């Protein structure tokens, strides 16, 4: 797998997997860190695998975080990191956890606009997408206006704080 930054190849990771013995499954990752800083370092990381049996049969494979040992579906390597580990091990939060409370109604409004295929932005008009039931659209339109009011309140509070702090210039 490879990915790029600014249209240029940035990094890659190769992998192999051994699941012949289900009790000793292993994922081997081969990757390079530090290439963007001119200090490339090759890594080989072994990840323990285990499985669960879903109700309808088969096997669901899981990775185990090399730091916490927790069973996870995804591993991450943030910028500057040198191993793949779980979200918890890297203390990575979700974008929604980093939102200020004043931004939440705007994000919800933008999400609704994306669902409707409309231009994102406060006070941008919405329209019913072709094929959407009118009852569904009316419910979403009601939600749109509720969120629009919340955005207006958040904006008024923010403007009032600025005025309070820096005066009415």
N, C-alpha and C positions, 0 to 999 in steps of 0.2 A: 504494500500500500504506500502511496506517496501523496504528499500535499504540497501546496505552493503558497508563497506569500508575494504579493505584488506581481503575480503572473510568472514568477520564477520558481523553479523547483527549490523547496526549502528543506524537506526531510522525508525520510522513508522508514518503514519498518517492515521486516520480513518475519514470518512465523512458520513454525511447524508444530504439529500436534500429534501426540501419541495417546490414543484411547484404546489400544489393544487390550490392556488390562484395565477394566473399568474401575478397579479399586486403586489404581496407581496412575490415573490419567495426568498428563503433563502438557502444558503449552510452553513452547520455547520462543521467545521474542528476540530478534536481532535488530538493533537500531543504533543510530548515532546521535549524540547530543553535542551541543556547543559548536556546530558547524557554522551557524550564523555569526558567532563571535570570533570565528577564525581559529577555534581551539577544538577541533572535532575529536570525539572520544567514542570508540565502538563499545557497545554493550551486548551482552547475552544475558537474558533474564529468564529464569524458569518459574513458571506459575503452576501451582498445584490445581488440579481439576477434580471435581466430584460431580455427582449427578443425583437427581431426584426422579421419581417415577410419577408422571402425571396420571390423573384419574383415567384418561382414555388410553393409557399405555405409552410405550416408548420410553425415552430417557430425555431429561432436560439437564444439559451440562451447565456447570457453574465454575467460575474462577474463584480462587481464594486470594484475598489481598495479601501480598507478601509482608505488609507491615502489621495489619490488625488480625489477619487470619480469617476475617469475615468472608462469608460466601457472597459474591457479587456477580452481577451481570455485565458490568462495565468496569474498566480500569482507565485511569487518566494519567497523563504526564504533562503538567503545566509548564509554561516557559521557565527555563532555568532548572527544571527537574531532571533527575538522572535515573529514575526508575518509574515503572508503571505501578500505580497503587490505587486504592479506592478513593472515592470522593471524601469519605470521612478521614482517611489517613492524610490527605492533602489539605484538609479543612476547606474544601471548595463549597461555596454556597451556590444556590440556584439564583438566577437573575431576579426572580420575584422576591427573594429574601433581601436583595440589595436595594430594592426600590424604596425611596422615601414615601411616607404615607401620602404626601401631596401629589405624588406621581401615579399612584395606584388607579384613580379614576381615569386618567389619561390613557394608561396602558390598557385598561379594560375597554375603553372606547375604541382605541386603535385596533384591538383584537376583533371587536365586533365589526368594524369597518372592513378589516381584511376578510372576515367571513362572508360579508356581503359583496366583496370584490370592488369596494369603493376606495377612493383616495383617502389615505390616512391623514388625520389632522383635526384639531378641535374646530368645531363649527363648519366642518366640511359636510356637504349634502350627502344623503344616502339614497339608494334606490333599491328596488326589489330585483334581485337577480332573476333572469329568465328561468322558469321551471320551479321557483320557490312558491310554496303555497301561500296564499294571502294571509291566512291565519298565523302562520309562522312569521311572516314578515311583519305583521302588525304587532306581534309579541316582541320581536327584535326592535322594532321602531320605538315601542314604549320603553324598552331597555335603553335604547340610544338616547332618548330625551332625558331619562333619569340620570344617565351618566353625564350627559351634557350639563345638566344642572350642577352635579357634583364637581365637574371640571370648573364651572363658573365660580363656585364657592371657593375651591382650592386656589384659583387664580386671584380672586378678590382678597383672600387671606394673605397670599404671597405679596401682592402689591401693597397691602396695608403694612406688612412687616417692613418692606423696603422703605416706604414713606416714613414710618416710625423711626427707622434706623438712620436714614440719610436725609430726612426732611422732604419738603414738597418742591424741590427744585425742578 
